[in-house]
Amino acid sequence: AGTESIEKGNFHPTVKSIDLMRWLCRLTTPPEGVILDPFTGSGSTGCAAVLEGFKFIGAELNDQYAEIAKARISYWSKHIV
């Protein structure tokens, strides 16, 4: 979700389950904590972080993956469930 405007969609080779990443965020981060992901990739951890109410800092060297991550995280930050 969130990558509909990207020509190739989400083509990252190792997309993680957002549900799994939500559980890992809750498991490892204190309430109101900050999650740092130095290898953001397609942004699954960032999506999970915003859905769980955490602050998120992500870094990605690949511009195409960074675009995917920004689109996905933006989508989920507007559709918190």
KARA-V119202 format. One record per helix or strand of 2 or more residues. SS is the DSSP state (~ for helix, > for strand). FROM is the first residue (numbers start at 1). TO is the last residue. Records with the same first field share a line. If there is no record, write none. Layout:
BEGIN
SS=FROM-TO  FROM-TO
END
This chain:
BEGIN
~=18-28  44-52  63-78
>=34-37  55-58
END
